[in-house]
Structure formats: structure tokens, C-alpha cells
Amino acid sequence: MARRAQAVPAGFRETFRRKVGPWSAMRVAAAGKSFVLDGSPFRFRGVTYSAALDLAEVTAAGYTVVDLPSIRPQDVEHAIASDLRFMLELDIAALTRSANASRRERKIVVSELAARIRPSIQPWRASDALLGLVIGSRVRDRRPPASADIAARVADELAATLHEEDPGLLVAWRDAWPLHGQCPAEFDFLMVDVEISTREQLASAILACHAEIGDRPLVLAGLSLSGEIRRGDPGLTWLIEIGLRCGVAGTVTPAPSRLEASLPRDRAAFINRRTVRDLEIDWPSISVVVTAYNSASTIEECLSHCDRLEYPGLEVVVVDDGSTDATPAIVATHTRARLITIPRSGLPAARNAGYRFASGELIAFLDADAYPSPEWPWYLALAAREQGVGGSGGPNVPPPKMPVSARIAARSPGSTVPQLLGPDRARHLPGCNMAYWRHVLEQLQGFDPALEGAEDLEFEWRVMQAGYELGYHPAALVWHRRRPGLRGYLRQQSSYGRHYAIFERRYPERFPSWLRLKTAASRLRPHGSDGRRSAPFPVRYLTLPAPESALLGLAHDWGLPVALALCAAAPFGLVRRKLAVPSVAAAAFMGALFSIDFARAGQSSRRSERGFAFRSGIAAFRLLRPLAFRWGHARGSWNLRRGTPGRS
């Protein structure tokens, strides 16, 4: 619940600033797919402001946010005194005029807009009641795509300018579904308006919007009803329920007099205060298996967040895989965690020991360098309960505060991220965020201990071969720390290559001759010969690698190793100039790829990640990744021929 600004003593604010930091630290913040306030989940239930709206009645009806298309300056003090948060809608007509302006003129437009916005937020400066600003349009954009993209870039620069002036202020992008383009990178979350004729269309629209904003919250801001649904019950109950099932972070509804005329105030409050855990579902019992090996630096963070999970009867099992540091001692301080200690056996064996010891119906796997979001187990269970699903998972994004080198590694390809077949189905789930039904694990006899590093991929193949699907929920999010630095990144990619070689040797029937070339060719086709989607379903994350075309991926994965081999022939150019042509062409090819990667690294990224050093780091990581993978694969194949696969 929001704090009353007038109830805070004047001296407390200054004391808070000295001890903790700026007053904006007490504001609502966007965290992954939800909002938090002072470290706890914030329930975003919004209502559109009208002059006849009584703020005390709004609070009593369970709302927490008021959307303000306009408000008189004399009403701000009364609004601040309420137990509510407020979003200011900004009517910025200059955005539409900026489409035909030059770059210099657009910078002037941004400065002018920022100067016009400051007086609007000045009355709220002394309070934490202002949640943020809303920029965009409630109606479908009818402008040409090029003009709309330029207007979005201007809005992006405006949001960056506002964040520099007030880092605690949230800025929301408002658009109508289907979205005209991407949500600009500097915006903290998306508010979407949807027009539907059936309830099923609402769920499809929400999932499609999740794919466009990836690791940012989604707020259902407006709903237009047509057809049979308009003549039915347009009440709040089903709207909130579908929103909760689909993982929206919040909703904004019309004034209660319009939408809830037939609802008593206590009934409206009951509906608005519901969360995903209040859905009328027979929730399965869940066991969280955390695998740890010398994880003293991260296990405390992981278990602290697991302790806060309020899922009924949740069991936490920690498998210590022969650690030699303080990992077992740290686990012992958490009464909720049950510790299993095994000799050093590798990740697959640790996961097998964990699920066999656990008692839950659904076994969720979590790595020691990851920690869950507050509603993670509920959304895992929702995805796993779908018809024909044998397991489920969600995104694994880096925490907000990480070293620059770790953020570069997270933005570089090759890390374990979800690969989707559709908005709610996956073909690969990250090992640090996956869950399987116990009967599926027992039926398939768990993970293969001989395939450490590829055991999750191999098990997924067996799951799908057995006729099951892999469910995915965008709100089943975990925060996953990446290895910082180029050396750690390249060692990881080399390890992946070695494990893949073991995978190929373990299942030769799945890797016939010319399979790699056939797979490479299939990546150029969006759909296979049977009409099913062969290319991954794109999800746009700000903190993970951006989707790239199949042709660019092939240029890196196949072209770079060939180019490096041609560069090795450069000394022959000293004998005869013509022999240097392939090496020069290969060097030019590698330089072109670096330039493309450098340019792409600056697209759809925040201003803090558009600098030369950050973008160069991503480009360098991207170039070196296939070389490290091929090197590891070659070493793994050689060791297998010698009969010494080894362990990384």
C-alpha cells in the first residue's frame, strides 16, 4: 500500500536521504515482469480518473493506481494525500510533427518537450505518490511505419532525458494492439489498449505483447468490447482473471461507475486485490531443486529469495555436489532448505539426486547463481498444467546490477536462453529455470550423467519424443547471473562445444552425415516442409541477445571459422601476391561482421549501453563465440577418439 505523503514527518525525509539515498528509492519500480515497492511486490490495479471520482472510494474498491489524462494543479495536493499512486498521461502532439524533422530539429523537440513536462511533475516532487508518466497513443497508429518509427525514437530520447533528471520516475509507452512497432528501449513498461470480440482473443493479444517487451512489465490499459462479448458480462472478474493467468503486471479500467455499476464496493475490492495465487486452481505440490558446487558467493542470494516464496507447501532441496567451500554451512542457516550432499558427480547426477529426494508433483530446477521472482512457482505451474505439457519454464534474465563485462556477456549469443516455438510453447528451456512433472522424470529416468553440459537439451529431446510439449510462461522469470569477462565467456562457449561433441557421439543416429548443412539450410526457411515453424519464435529482451536473421547467424557460425582458416594462409602472399587475396577477403569479411554487430548492439538498447566500449565488447564477444565453440568441439571430438572425454 502506498504511503501517505503528509503523514511523513518533515525531518524524516532529510534523515532518509542521508542514510539511504534519494527519496525516489521509495517509489514503485519495474522489476522483470512485475512492479515492486520497497522490495515487495506492488499490485498495480489502475482506474481512469474522472472529475466525479472520489479517491477514498477508489482506495476502498481495491485500486492502487489512478491514470490521470488531466488534473487541475489545485487537485494535486488532495491526490497526494490519498493512499494511491498516479500516472500522468502526456498529450505530446510534437511527436507526430517530429517525423519529418531533421536530426538536429528532433533534438530541439526533445528539449522543448522536456521543458514542457517539468511543470507538470513539479507539484509531485515532494511526494512518492507519482508513479510515472505515460507517453504514446490510445488509438491505433495510422501513420506510415517509417514516420511512426521516427516518432518512437524521439519518444525514446525524451524518456532517456527524463530518466537522467529523475532516475526513480517510471516512463510508460502506450500503444494499441496489434502493436505498430517495438516498445522503445528507454521506457520502463508497456501499456496496451486492446479491442476484442471474444475472450480468447484477449489472452492471445497479451501473450503477443509479452513477446514484444520480453523482460519488462505489461499493463493492460484499455479494453474495447465488440460483438457478442459486448452484450454479455463486461465485468471486472474475467478481465482480472485472464490478466493474472497471462502474467500482466497490472490493469487499468474505466471509472467504477462505468465498469462496475452492478458491483458492490467490497466485491470490487475482493476482485482487485486478487493475485495469481488466488486463482481457483488445484495447484500441484512443487519441489525446488537447487544444484550447487562451490557456490558460496551466490547461494545466500538464491535461498533468501526462495525463502520468500509463498507457494503453499513449497519444498526447497539443495544438492551440494561435493563443494569444498562454505556452501553447506550457508545452506544450513536456511531452515526451509533440505540439504543433500553427494560426492562430486556433475550437474546431471546432482539434478537426478535432487528430484529423487524431493516429494513434489512438479520438480522445478534452479541453479545456485539464479534466484526466482516472487510469483515464479505459480506461473511455472500454470504453464505445466496445459494439456499435453510435460515440463515448463520461463525467461532467465540478468539481475539489474551486474558488472559491465557480465552485462556484455548476457547480451552476447550462446548463453542458455529460452528458444520458443510460439508465445507459450518452447523447444528449449534454460536449465536454471525449468520444471518437469515427476512422472515424466521417472518415465524417462532423469538426466543422462554422461552428457554434462548438454543434459538438459538431451532430456528435452526425449520429452518431446515421448509425445509431450514444453510449456513456457513469460512471467515465470528468474534472475540469472552471468560469468563476467571475456575469458569466462569463451571458456563457457568452448565447454558447450565439447559437450555437443559428446552429445553427437552419444547419439550417432541423431547426427547423420550432412546434418549440420541440412540444419543450416533449414534455418533460412521460416517453416519446414510439414508447415511447422522451424525458425525460433522471436522474443525481444533488453538484457539478452537480440533476435538476428538466419543469414547473419550462418555468417557467424559457418563463415567466421572459414574466414579464420583463410587468414592463416596470409604468409603465402609474401611468395605471390595473388595468394594473399583470399586472406584479404576473409579479413574484410570479418571486419564487415564486426561492423554489423557493432551497429546492431546499439539498436533496441538503453542509452547506458549505446557507448562505443559497450557495443565494441558485444561485437567482439559475438565474433569470438563461434571460434571458441568450434575449438571446444574439435577438442571434444579428439578426446573422444582417444577415449578421454574429461570434465570442464
C-alpha positions in Angstrom: 0.0 0.0 0.0 1.3 3.5 -0.9 2.4 5.7 1.9 0.6 9.0 2.7 3.0 11.9 1.9 1.5 14.2 4.6 1.9 11.6 7.2 5.7 11.6 6.8 7.4 14.0 9.3 9.5 16.7 7.6 12.6 15.7 9.4 12.3 12.0 8.4 12.8 12.8 4.7 16.1 14.5 5.3 17.2 11.7 7.6 16.2 9.1 5.0 18.2 11.0 2.3 21.3 11.0 4.4 21.1 7.3 5.4 19.6 5.6 2.5 19.7 7.8 -0.6 17.2 9.8 -2.6 13.5 9.8 -1.8 12.8 8.2 -5.1 14.0 4.9 -3.6 10.6 4.6 -2.0 8.8 4.8 -5.4 7.3 1.9 -7.3 9.9 0.3 -9.5 9.7 -2.0 -12.5 11.4 -5.4 -11.9 11.3 -8.0 -14.6 7.6 -8.7 -15.4 6.2 -7.0 -12.3 6.4 -4.0 -10.0 7.9 -3.7 -6.6 7.7 -1.2 -3.8 10.3 -1.2 -1.1 11.4 -4.7 -2.1 7.9 -6.2 -2.0 5.5 -6.9 -4.9 3.3 -4.0 -5.8 -0.2 -4.8 -7.1 -0.9 -2.5 -10.0 -4.7 -2.0 -10.2 -5.5 1.2 -12.0 -8.6 3.2 -12.7 -9.1 6.1 -15.1 -9.6 9.5 -13.4 -12.7 11.5 -13.8 -13.8 14.7 -12.1 -16.6 12.8 -10.2 -14.1 10.2 -8.9 -13.9 10.0 -5.1 -10.3 8.9 -4.2 -11.4 7.4 -0.9 -14.0 5.3 -2.7 -11.3 4.3 -5.2 -9.0 3.1 -2.4 -11.8 1.2 -0.7 -12.6 -0.6 -4.0 -9.1 -2.1 -4.1 -7.4 0.2 -6.6 -3.8 1.3 -6.2 -3.2 3.5 -9.2 -5.1 6.3 -10.9 -4.5 7.1 -14.5 -4.6 10.9 -15.0 -5.4 12.1 -18.5 -5.7 15.6 -16.9 -5.8 17.1 -13.4 -6.0 20.6 -12.1 -3.0 21.8 -10.2 -5.2 22.6 -7.1 -6.2 18.9 -7.0 -2.6 17.6 -6.8 -2.3 18.1 -3.0 -5.6 16.2 -2.4 -4.3 13.4 -4.6 -1.0 13.2 -2.8 -2.9 12.8 0.5 -4.6 9.6 -0.7 -3.2 6.1 -0.4 -2.8 5.9 -4.2 -0.2 6.2 -6.9 -0.7 8.2 -10.0 0.3 8.0 -13.7 0.2 11.2 -15.7 -0.9 10.9 -19.3 1.0 13.3 -21.6 -0.6 14.6 -24.8 2.6 15.2 -26.9 1.4 16.3 -30.3 5.0 17.3 -31.2 5.9 13.6 -31.5 3.7 13.4 -34.6 5.4 16.5 -36.1 8.9 15.2 -35.5 8.5 12.5 -38.2 9.5 15.0 -40.9 12.2 16.8 -38.9 15.9 16.6 -39.2 18.1 15.0 -36.5 19.0 18.4 -35.2 15.4 19.6 -35.1 14.4 16.4 -33.3 16.9 17.1 -30.6 15.3 20.5 -30.2 11.9 18.9 -30.0 13.1 16.6 -27.2 14.5 19.6 -25.2 11.3 21.6 -25.7 9.1 18.6 -24.6 11.2 18.0 -21.5 10.8 21.7 -20.6 7.1 21.4 -21.0 6.8 18.3 -18.9 8.8 19.6 -15.9 6.0 22.0 -14.7 3.5 19.1 -14.8 5.6 16.9 -12.5 6.9 19.8 -10.3 3.9 19.7 -7.8 4.6 16.0 -7.2 8.3 16.5 -6.4 7.9 16.4 -2.6 5.9 13.1 -2.7 6.4 9.5 -3.8 2.8 9.4 -5.0 3.8 9.9 -8.6 4.4 6.5 -10.1 5.3 7.8 -13.6 4.4 9.3 -16.9 2.6 7.8 -19.9 3.7 8.7 -23.4 2.1 7.3 -26.6 -1.4 7.0 -28.1 -4.6 5.2 -27.0 -5.6 4.6 -30.6 -4.1 2.6 -33.5 -1.3 4.5 -35.2 -2.3 5.2 -38.8 1.0 6.9 -39.8 3.4 5.2 -42.2 5.8 2.8 -40.4 8.8 5.0 -41.1 7.2 8.1 -39.6 6.0 6.1 -36.6 9.5 4.7 -36.0 11.0 8.2 -36.0 8.4 9.4 -33.6 9.2 6.4 -31.3 12.9 7.3 -31.5 12.1 10.9 -30.4 10.0 9.5 -27.5 12.9 7.2 -26.6 15.3 10.2 -26.3 12.7 12.0 -24.3 12.3 9.1 -21.9 16.1 8.9 -21.5 16.2 12.7 -20.7 13.5 12.3 -18.1 15.4 9.3 -16.5 18.6 11.4 -16.3 16.7 14.1 -14.5 14.8 11.7 -12.2 16.1 8.1 -12.2 13.2 7.0 -9.9 10.5 8.1 -12.3 8.8 5.4 -14.4 8.0 6.2 -18.0 5.4 4.0 -19.8 4.9 3.6 -23.6 1.2 3.4 -24.6 0.2 1.6 -27.8 -2.8 -0.2 -29.3 -2.7 -3.9 -30.2 -1.6 -5.1 -32.7 1.5 -3.0 -31.8 2.7 -0.7 -34.6 6.3 -1.3 -33.6 8.6 -2.1 -30.7 8.3 -0.5 -27.3 11.2 2.0 -27.2 14.1 0.8 -25.1 14.2 3.6 -22.6 10.6 3.0 -21.5 10.1 1.0 -18.3 7.0 -0.8 -19.3 4.2 -1.1 -21.9 0.6 0.0 -21.5 -1.5 -1.6 -24.2 -5.1 -1.0 -25.4 -6.9 -4.0 -26.9 -10.1 -4.3 -28.9 -11.6 -7.8 -28.9 -14.7 -9.7 -29.8 -14.0 -12.9 -27.9 -12.3 -13.5 -24.6 -9.8 -15.9 -26.2 -8.5 -13.0 -28.3 -7.5 -11.2 -25.1 -5.2 -14.0 -23.9 -3.6 -14.2 -27.4 -3.1 -10.4 -27.5 -1.5 -10.4 -24.1 0.9 -13.2 -25.0 1.8 -11.5 -28.3 2.6 -8.3 -26.4 4.8 -10.2 -23.9 6.9 -11.3 -26.8 7.5 -7.7 -27.9 8.6 -6.4 -24.5 10.4 -9.5 -23.1 11.8 -8.6 -19.7 9.6 -5.6 -19.0 6.2 -5.4 -17.3 3.0 -5.3 -19.3 -0.1 -3.3 -18.2 -3.5 -3.9 -19.8 -4.5 -0.2 -20.1 -7.7 -0.3 -22.1 -10.3 -2.8 -23.4 -12.8 -2.2 -26.1 -15.5 -4.9 -26.5 -17.4 -5.7 -29.6 -19.7 -8.5 -30.9 -21.3 -11.0 -28.6 -18.9 -10.1 -25.7 -20.4 -6.6 -25.5 -23.9 -8.0 -25.0 -22.5 -10.4 -22.3 -21.0 -9.6 -19.0 -18.2 -6.9 -19.4 -17.4 -7.1 -15.7 -14.1 -6.9 -13.9 -13.9 -10.5 -12.8 -12.9 -12.2 -16.1 -10.7 -9.3 -17.1 -8.6 -9.6 -13.9 -8.6 -13.4 -14.1 -7.3 -13.6 -17.7 -4.8 -10.9 -16.9 -3.5 -12.9 -13.9 -3.3 -16.1 -15.9 -1.3 -14.4 -18.7 1.1 -12.6 -16.4 0.2 -9.0 -16.8 1.7 -6.7 -14.2 -1.3 -4.5 -13.9 -4.6 -3.4 -15.3 -6.3 0.0 -15.9 -10.1 0.0 -16.1 -12.6 2.8 -16.7 -14.1 4.6 -13.8 -16.0 2.3 -11.4 -19.3 4.0 -12.3 -19.0 2.7 -15.8 -17.5 -0.8 -15.4 -18.7 -1.8 -12.0 -22.1 -0.2 -11.6 -23.6 -3.5 -10.5 -20.7 -4.5 -8.2 -20.7 -3.6 -4.5 -17.6 -1.9 -3.3 -16.5 -4.9 -1.2 -16.9 -7.2 -4.2 -14.8 -4.9 -6.4 -12.2 -4.7 -3.7 -12.1 -8.5 -3.5 -11.6 -8.8 -7.2 -8.9 -6.1 -7.4 -6.9 -7.5 -4.6 -6.6 -10.9 -6.1 -3.2 -12.1 -7.3 -2.2 -15.2 -9.3 -2.1 -17.2 -6.1 -5.8 -16.6 -5.6 -6.9 -18.2 -8.9 -9.3 -21.1 -8.3 -6.8 -23.8 -9.5 -5.8 -27.1 -8.0 -2.2 -26.1 -7.5 0.2 -29.0 -7.6 2.9 -29.5 -5.0 6.2 -28.1 -6.1 9.8 -29.0 -5.0 12.5 -26.6 -6.0 15.8 -28.4 -6.6 18.9 -26.1 -6.3 22.1 -27.6 -7.5 25.3 -26.1 -6.1 29.0 -26.6 -6.5 31.4 -24.2 -4.7 28.6 -21.6 -4.8 29.3 -19.7 -1.6 29.2 -16.3 -3.4 25.7 -16.8 -4.8 23.8 -19.4 -2.7 22.8 -17.0 0.0 21.0 -14.7 -2.5 19.3 -17.7 -4.1 18.0 -19.2 -0.9 16.9 -15.9 0.6 14.6 -15.3 -2.4 13.4 -18.9 -2.2 12.5 -18.4 1.5 10.2 -15.5 0.5 8.2 -17.6 -1.9 4.7 -18.1 -0.5 3.6 -21.0 -2.7 1.7 -23.4 -0.4 3.8 -26.4 0.8 6.8 -25.4 -1.3 9.8 -27.6 -0.7 13.4 -26.5 -1.3 16.0 -29.1 -1.8 19.7 -28.1 -2.2 22.1 -30.7 -3.7 25.7 -30.0 -2.7 27.8 -31.5 -5.5 30.9 -32.0 -3.4 31.7 -28.4 -2.6 34.9 -27.5 -0.9 33.9 -24.0 0.2 31.3 -22.7 2.7 28.3 -23.7 0.6 27.0 -26.4 3.0 27.4 -24.0 6.0 25.4 -21.3 4.3 22.6 -23.7 3.3 22.4 -24.9 6.9 21.4 -21.3 8.0 18.2 -21.6 5.9 15.6 -23.7 7.8 13.4 -24.1 4.8 16.1 -25.8 2.7 16.8 -29.5 2.9 20.5 -30.3 2.2 21.7 -33.3 0.3 25.5 -33.9 0.0 26.9 -36.1 -2.7 30.4 -36.7 -4.0 31.4 -34.6 -6.9 29.4 -36.2 -9.8 28.4 -33.3 -12.1 25.3 -31.4 -12.8 23.1 -34.2 -14.3 23.8 -36.5 -11.4 23.0 -33.7 -8.9 19.7 -33.0 -10.6 18.8 -36.7 -10.5 19.6 -36.9 -6.8 17.5 -33.8 -6.2 14.4 -35.0 -7.9 14.6 -38.5 -6.4 14.8 -37.0 -2.9 12.1 -34.4 -3.4 8.4 -35.1 -2.8 6.6 -32.6 -5.0 4.5 -33.4 -8.1 6.3 -30.8 -10.1 10.0 -30.6 -9.8 11.5 -27.1 -10.5 15.2 -26.8 -11.2 17.1 -23.7 -10.2 20.9 -23.0 -10.3 22.7 -21.6 -7.3 23.7 -18.4 -9.3 20.0 -17.7 -10.1 17.1 -16.6 -7.9 13.3 -16.5 -8.6 10.8 -13.7 -8.9 8.1 -13.7 -6.2 5.4 -15.3 -8.4 7.7 -17.7 -10.3 6.3 -21.1 -8.9 2.7 -20.1 -9.7 3.4 -19.3 -13.3 5.6 -22.5 -13.7 2.6 -24.5 -12.5 0.2 -22.6 -14.8 2.3 -23.4 -17.9 2.9 -27.0 -16.8 -0.9 -27.7 -16.3 -1.6 -27.1 -20.0 -2.9 -30.1 -22.0 -0.1 -32.4 -23.2 2.7 -30.5 -21.4 5.5 -32.5 -19.7 7.5 -29.6 -18.5 7.6 -25.8 -18.3 9.9 -22.9 -17.9 10.4 -19.2 -18.4 12.9 -16.4 -19.1 16.3 -16.1 -17.3 17.4 -12.5 -17.4 20.4 -10.9 -15.7 19.8 -9.0 -12.4 19.6 -5.2 -12.6 23.0 -4.6 -11.1 25.9 -6.5 -12.7 29.4 -5.7 -13.8 29.7 -4.2 -17.3 31.5 -7.3 -18.6 28.7 -9.6 -17.2 26.1 -7.4 -19.0 28.1 -7.7 -22.2 28.2 -11.5 -21.8 24.4 -11.5 -21.2 23.8 -9.5 -24.4 26.0 -11.9 -26.4 24.7 -15.1 -28.0 25.5 -18.6 -26.8 24.1 -18.3 -23.3 21.2 -20.5 -22.1 18.1 -18.6 -23.0 14.6 -19.9 -23.9 14.0 -20.9 -27.6 10.3 -20.7 -28.4 8.1 -22.3 -30.9 5.3 -19.9 -30.1 4.3 -17.5 -27.3 3.5 -20.3 -24.8 5.5 -23.3 -26.2 9.3 -23.8 -26.2 11.7 -26.1 -27.9 14.5 -25.4 -25.4 14.3 -24.2 -21.7 17.2 -22.8 -19.8 18.5 -25.3 -17.2 18.3 -22.7 -14.5 14.6 -22.2 -15.0 12.8 -25.4 -15.9 10.3 -27.7 -14.2 9.1 -31.2 -15.1 6.4 -33.4 -13.8 7.7 -36.1 -11.5 6.1 -38.9 -13.6 7.8 -37.6 -16.7 11.2 -37.6 -15.0 10.6 -41.1 -13.7 9.3 -42.4 -17.0 12.4 -41.1 -18.8 14.8 -42.0 -16.0 16.0 -38.4 -15.5 19.1 -36.8 -17.0 21.9 -38.6 -18.6 25.0 -38.2 -16.4 27.3 -38.8 -19.4 26.2 -35.6 -21.0 27.1 -32.9 -18.5 26.6 -29.5 -20.2 24.1 -30.9 -22.6 21.9 -33.0 -20.3 19.0 -30.5 -20.4 19.0 -30.4 -24.2 19.1 -34.2 -24.5 16.3 -34.7 -21.9 14.1 -32.2 -23.8 14.6 -34.2 -26.9 13.4 -37.4 -25.1 10.5 -35.5 -23.5 9.3 -34.3 -27.0 10.0 -37.7 -28.5 7.7 -39.2 -25.8 4.9 -37.0 -27.1 5.0 -34.2 -24.6 5.3 -30.5 -25.2 7.3 -27.9 -23.3 5.3 -25.1 -21.9 6.5 -21.5 -21.5 5.2 -18.6 -19.4 6.7 -15.2 -19.9 6.1 -14.3 -16.2 7.8 -17.4 -14.8 11.0 -15.3 -14.6 14.3 -15.9 -12.7 17.3 -13.6 -12.4 20.4 -15.4 -13.6 24.0 -14.1 -13.0 26.3 -14.5 -16.0 30.0 -15.1 -15.9 31.8 -11.8 -16.1 34.7 -11.2 -18.5 35.7 -12.4 -22.0 37.8 -15.3 -20.6 34.9 -16.8 -18.6 32.6 -16.3 -21.6 34.9 -18.0 -24.1 35.6 -20.9 -21.6 31.9 -21.4 -21.3 31.4 -21.4 -25.1 34.3 -23.8 -25.5 32.7 -26.1 -22.9 29.4 -26.0 -24.8 31.3 -27.1 -28.0 33.0 -30.0 -26.1 29.7 -31.2 -24.6 28.0 -31.0 -28.0 30.7 -33.3 -29.4 29.9 -35.8 -26.6 26.2 -35.4 -27.5 26.9 -36.3 -31.1 29.0 -39.3 -30.1 26.3 -40.5 -27.6 23.5 -40.4 -30.2 25.1 -41.0 -33.7 21.6 -41.9 -35.1 20.5 -38.3 -34.4 23.5 -36.8 -36.2 23.7 -38.4 -39.6 26.1 -37.2 -42.4 25.4 -33.7 -43.7 23.1 -33.0 -40.8 24.8 -29.7 -40.0 24.5 -28.4 -43.6 20.8 -29.5 -43.7 20.2 -27.8 -40.4 21.9 -24.6 -41.7 19.8 -24.6 -44.8 16.6 -25.1 -42.8 17.3 -22.0 -40.8 16.9 -20.0 -44.0 13.3 -21.2 -44.2 10.8 -19.8 -41.7 8.7 -23.0 -41.9 9.6 -26.6 -42.6 8.3 -28.9 -45.3 5.5 -30.0 -43.0 4.3 -26.4 -42.5 5.5 -26.3 -38.9 7.7 -23.4 -37.7 11.4 -24.1 -37.9 12.8 -20.7 -37.1 12.7 -19.7 -33.4 9.8 -17.5 -32.2 11.4 -14.1 -31.6 11.1 -12.5 -28.1 12.6 -9.0 -27.7 14.6 -8.7 -24.4 16.6 -5.6 -23.5 19.1 -7.6 -21.4 19.5 -10.7 -23.6 20.8 -11.1 -27.2 18.6 -9.5 -29.8 17.0 -11.8 -32.4 19.0 -12.0 -35.6 18.3 -13.1 -39.1 19.2 -16.7 -40.1 21.6 -15.5 -42.8 23.5 -13.4 -40.3 23.6 -16.3 -37.9 25.0 -18.6 -40.6 27.6 -15.9 -41.5 28.9 -16.1 -37.9 28.6 -19.8 -37.2 30.0 -21.0 -40.5 31.6 -18.0 -42.2 33.9 -17.0 -39.4 35.7 -20.3 -38.9 36.3 -20.5 -42.7 37.5 -16.9 -42.7 39.9 -17.5 -39.9 41.3 -20.5 -41.7 41.8 -18.4 -44.9 43.6 -15.7 -42.8 46.1 -18.3 -41.7 47.2 -18.5 -45.4 48.3 -14.9 -45.3 52.1 -15.7 -45.3 51.7 -17.3 -48.8 51.1 -13.7 -50.0 54.7 -13.0 -49.4 55.6 -15.5 -52.1 52.9 -14.4 -54.6 50.5 -11.6 -54.3 47.6 -13.4 -55.7 47.8 -16.0 -52.9 47.0 -13.1 -50.4 43.6 -12.4 -52.0 41.6 -15.0 -50.0 43.2 -13.8 -46.8 42.4 -10.1 -47.5 38.8 -11.1 -48.5 38.5 -13.1 -45.3 39.8 -10.2 -43.2 37.3 -7.8 -44.9 34.5 -10.3 -44.2 35.4 -10.4 -40.5 35.6 -6.6 -40.4 32.2 -6.3 -42.0 30.7 -8.7 -39.5 32.2 -6.7 -36.6 30.7 -3.5 -38.0 27.3 -5.1 -38.4 27.4 -6.5 -34.8 28.6 -3.1 -33.5 25.6 -1.4 -35.2 23.1 -4.0 -34.1 24.4 -3.7 -30.5 23.2 -0.1 -30.4 19.7 -0.9 -31.6 16.9 -1.5 -29.1 19.2 -0.8 -26.2 19.2 1.8 -23.4 21.4 4.9 -23.6 23.7 3.5 -21.0 24.5 0.6 -23.4 25.0 2.6 -26.6 28.6 3.7 -25.8 31.5 2.7 -28.0 33.1 0.4 -25.5 29.9 -1.5 -24.6 29.0 -2.0 -28.3 32.5 -3.0 -29.2 32.5 -5.5 -26.4 29.3 -7.2 -27.7 30.7 -7.2 -31.2 34.0 -8.8 -30.1 32.1 -11.4 -28.0 29.9 -12.2 -30.9 32.8 -12.7 -33.3 34.8 -14.9 -30.9 31.9 -17.0 -29.8 31.7 -19.4 -32.8 35.5 -19.8 -32.8 35.5 -20.8 -29.2 32.6 -23.2 -29.8 34.3 -24.8 -32.8 37.6 -25.1 -30.8 35.9 -26.8 -27.9 34.0 -29.1 -30.3 37.2 -30.1 -32.1 39.0 -30.8 -28.7 36.0 -32.8 -27.5 36.0 -34.9 -30.7 39.7 -35.5 -30.4 39.5 -36.5 -26.8 36.6 -38.9 -27.6 38.7 -40.6 -30.2 41.5 -41.0 -27.6 38.9 -42.3 -25.1 39.5 -39.3 -22.6 36.4 -37.0 -22.7 37.5 -35.3 -19.5 35.5 -32.8 -17.4 35.4 -29.0 -17.7 
